[in-house]
Amino acid sequence: MIEIKNIRKSFGKLEVLKGIDLTIGKGEVVSIVGPSGAGKTTLLQIIGTLDRPDSGTVLIDSVDVTQLSQKKLSDFRNRHIGFVFQFHQLLPEFTALENIMIPAYIAGTSPREARKRAEELLQFMQLADRAKHKPNELSGGEKQRVAVARALINNPEVILADEPSGSLDSKNKRELHQLFFDLRDKYGQTFVIVTHDEQLAAVTDRTIHMRDGLLEKEKPDELGKLEELGKLVKLDELDKLDELEELDKLEGLENPENPAQPAPQTQTADSND
C-alpha cells in the first residue's frame, strides 16, 4: 500500500530525514513515535503529499506520488488520502454535516451523494443528532469525530493522523483510538498515526520508532522472546525444586524428622562407677 524508498529532506543546512525506507501494508494501523525533532511530522507530510522530498520515492497504491504534477497531486490527495490533525480544523461557519461534505464537493461529487455519504458517516460516528450543529456547539470529542468523518468522506485508502488525540481527555482518547480500529475493520483503510501517546502506540499493529531523522531498527517480537524466556525460567525453577525434593527425601532417609532416640547404655555389673 505505502512504500517509501530512501527519502531525504533538508530545511536549509538542517537534514531532517536522512534516508527513510519503510513499507506499510494495506489495512495496517501503524504508529510512528519518537522524541520531538525526530522528523515524524515531516515524514507524515511527505507521505501525505503535503510536502515533497529532496530525493527518494513515495509509492501509494503503486503510484509514485513524487512524480505527479501539482494538479494531479492535489487530485490524488483529495481522492486517496484523508487527514486527521491534533486540532480538528473544522470551519466555524459550517455545520458538522457541511464540514464533512466539503472534500466531496472538491472531488466533484454531487450534493445529493455527498450528503448521503456524510449522513452515513455521522450515523457511524453516533453523531446523527449533531449534524446541524456548528463546531462551537460540539464537545472536543465530537469535533474530532467530525474531523475523522471528513477524512473518510471520499473513501480514501490511507488515513494520516498527526497527534489525533493530543487535545482530548482520557475518555475521548480511548473512544477515538477504538474508532480507528472500528473504521479499519469496516472500511479497510490503512492508518498511519504520529503520536506521543504511549497507550495508542501500544495497541497499534506496529510501532515505528524514529530518532534523528532515521528509523530505528524494528525489533523482533520481544514479547514472544520474553514468554519463551519465562517458560525456560519456570522449567529451570521446577528442575531445581525437583532436585531439592530429591535431596530432602535422601536426607529424610538418613535423618528422619522424628528419629528414635538411641537407647541409654546400661552399666555392666562389674562397673566401678
C-alpha positions in Angstrom: 0.0 0.0 0.0 2.7 2.5 1.0 6.3 2.1 0.0 8.9 4.7 0.9 12.4 4.4 -0.5 15.4 6.4 0.6 13.5 9.6 1.5 15.7 12.6 2.3 14.6 16.1 3.3 16.5 19.1 4.5 15.5 22.6 5.5 18.5 24.8 4.8 21.5 23.1 6.3 19.4 21.0 8.6 18.9 17.5 7.3 15.6 16.3 8.9 15.1 13.0 7.1 18.3 11.0 6.4 17.3 8.2 4.1 14.0 6.6 5.2 12.9 3.2 3.9 9.5 2.0 5.1 6.7 -0.3 3.8 3.2 -0.2 5.3 0.7 -2.9 4.3 -3.0 -2.4 3.3 -5.2 -2.3 6.4 -2.4 -1.8 8.8 -2.7 0.6 11.8 0.8 1.9 12.3 2.1 4.4 14.8 5.2 6.5 14.4 6.8 7.6 17.7 9.9 9.3 18.8 11.2 12.5 20.5 10.4 16.0 19.3 12.6 16.9 16.3 12.9 13.3 15.2 11.3 14.0 11.8 7.9 12.3 12.4 5.6 15.1 11.2 7.9 15.8 8.2 7.7 12.2 7.2 3.9 12.2 7.6 3.6 15.3 5.4 5.7 13.7 2.7 3.6 10.5 2.8 0.5 12.8 2.6 1.9 14.7 -0.4 1.7 18.0 1.6 5.5 18.3 1.1 8.0 16.9 -1.4 11.2 15.1 -0.5 14.6 16.3 -1.8 15.2 12.7 -3.1 13.7 9.3 -2.9 10.3 7.9 -3.9 6.9 7.5 -2.2 4.5 4.9 -3.7 0.9 4.8 -2.6 -1.1 2.0 -4.1 1.7 1.6 -6.7 1.5 5.3 -7.7 4.8 7.3 -7.4 3.4 10.5 -6.0 6.8 12.2 -6.2 6.4 12.2 -10.0 3.0 13.8 -10.2 2.4 17.3 -11.3 0.9 19.7 -8.7 -2.6 19.5 -10.2 -2.5 15.7 -10.4 -1.0 15.6 -6.9 -3.9 17.7 -5.5 -6.5 15.4 -7.1 -4.7 12.3 -5.9 -4.5 13.7 -2.3 -8.2 14.6 -2.3 -9.3 11.1 -3.5 -6.8 8.8 -1.9 -5.7 10.3 1.4 -7.6 11.5 4.4 -6.1 13.7 7.2 -6.8 14.0 10.9 -4.9 16.7 12.9 -4.5 17.3 16.6 -6.9 20.2 16.3 -10.0 19.4 14.3 -9.5 22.3 11.8 -13.3 22.5 11.2 -14.6 25.6 9.5 -16.6 27.5 12.2 -19.2 28.9 9.8 -20.4 25.5 8.6 -22.3 22.7 10.4 -20.9 19.3 11.2 -22.6 17.9 8.1 -21.4 20.6 5.9 -17.8 20.3 7.1 -17.8 16.6 6.3 -19.2 17.3 2.8 -16.5 19.8 1.7 -13.9 17.3 0.4 -16.6 15.5 -1.5 -17.6 18.8 -3.2 -13.9 19.4 -4.1 -13.8 15.9 -5.7 -16.8 16.7 -7.8 -19.3 14.5 -6.0 -23.0 15.6 -6.5 -24.5 17.4 -3.5 -27.0 14.5 -3.1 -24.3 11.8 -3.0 -22.1 13.9 -0.7 -25.0 14.4 1.8 -25.9 10.8 1.7 -22.3 9.7 2.5 -21.9 12.4 5.1 -25.1 11.3 6.9 -23.9 7.7 6.8 -20.6 8.6 8.5 -22.3 10.7 11.1 -24.5 7.8 11.9 -21.5 5.5 12.2 -19.8 8.1 14.5 -23.0 8.2 16.6 -23.4 11.9 15.8 -26.5 11.9 13.7 -28.3 14.2 16.1 -25.4 16.7 15.9 -25.5 17.1 12.1 -26.8 20.7 12.2 -24.6 21.9 15.0 -21.6 24.2 14.3 -18.2 23.5 15.8 -18.7 25.8 18.8 -21.7 23.8 19.7 -19.8 20.5 19.8 -17.6 18.9 22.5 -13.9 18.3 21.9 -14.5 14.6 21.3 -17.4 15.3 18.9 -15.3 17.8 16.9 -12.6 15.2 16.4 -15.1 12.6 15.3 -16.5 15.0 12.8 -12.9 15.6 11.6 -12.4 11.9 11.2 -15.7 11.6 9.2 -14.5 14.4 7.0 -11.3 12.5 6.4 -13.4 9.5 5.3 -15.9 11.2 3.0 -14.1 10.3 -0.3 -13.3 6.7 0.8 -9.5 7.2 0.8 -7.2 4.2 1.0 -5.0 5.9 3.6 -5.7 8.0 6.7 -2.9 10.0 8.1 -3.2 11.3 11.7 -0.9 13.8 13.4 -1.3 13.6 17.2 -5.1 13.0 16.8 -5.8 12.5 20.5 -3.4 15.1 21.8 -6.1 17.7 22.7 -8.6 15.1 24.2 -9.3 14.0 27.7 -8.7 10.3 28.6 -12.3 9.2 27.9 -12.4 10.8 24.4 -8.9 9.5 23.7 -10.0 5.9 24.4 -13.1 6.3 22.2 -11.0 7.8 19.3 -8.4 5.1 19.5 -11.1 2.4 19.3 -12.7 4.3 16.5 -9.6 3.9 14.3 -9.8 0.2 14.6 -13.5 0.0 14.1 -13.0 2.1 10.9 -10.2 -0.2 9.7 -12.4 -3.2 10.3 -15.4 -1.7 8.5 -13.8 0.2 5.6 -10.3 -1.4 5.3 -8.3 1.8 5.4 -4.6 2.0 6.2 -3.9 4.3 9.2 -0.5 6.0 9.8 -0.5 7.8 13.2 2.2 10.1 14.6 1.7 10.2 18.3 3.3 10.7 21.7 0.5 8.7 23.3 2.0 5.5 24.6 -1.4 3.9 25.1 -2.3 4.4 21.5 1.1 3.2 20.2 0.9 0.1 22.3 -2.3 -1.1 20.7 -1.4 -0.4 17.0 -0.5 -3.2 14.7 3.1 -1.9 14.5 5.1 0.9 16.1 7.8 2.6 14.1 10.5 4.4 16.2 12.2 7.5 14.8 15.3 9.3 16.1 17.4 12.0 14.5 15.8 11.6 11.1 16.2 7.9 10.9 14.1 4.8 11.6 15.4 2.7 14.5 15.8 -0.9 13.6 12.5 -2.7 14.1 12.8 -5.1 17.0 11.7 -8.8 16.7 8.8 -10.0 18.8 10.2 -9.2 22.2 7.1 -10.4 23.9 7.4 -13.8 22.4 11.0 -13.8 23.4 10.1 -12.9 27.0 7.4 -15.6 27.1 9.9 -18.2 25.9 12.4 -17.0 28.5 9.7 -17.1 31.1 9.0 -20.7 30.2 12.7 -21.6 30.4 12.9 -19.9 33.8 9.9 -21.7 35.1 11.3 -25.0 33.8 14.6 -24.3 35.4 12.9 -23.5 38.7 10.9 -26.7 38.5 14.0 -28.7 37.8 15.6 -27.1 40.9 12.5 -27.8 43.0 12.6 -31.5 41.9 16.3 -31.6 42.8 15.6 -30.1 46.2 12.7 -32.6 46.8 15.0 -35.5 46.0 17.7 -34.2 48.4 15.0 -33.8 51.1 14.0 -37.4 50.6 17.5 -38.6 50.8 18.2 -36.5 53.9 14.9 -37.8 55.4 16.1 -41.4 55.0 19.3 -40.6 56.7 17.9 -38.3 59.3 14.1 -38.8 59.7 12.1 -36.0 61.2 11.5 -37.9 64.5 14.4 -40.3 64.7 14.3 -42.8 67.5 16.5 -41.8 70.4 19.4 -44.1 71.0 18.9 -46.5 73.9 20.8 -45.5 77.0 23.8 -47.5 77.7 23.4 -50.0 80.6 26.1 -50.2 83.1 27.8 -53.6 83.4 27.8 -55.4 86.7 31.5 -55.1 87.1 31.4 -51.3 86.7 33.3 -49.5 89.3 31.1 -46.3 88.9 
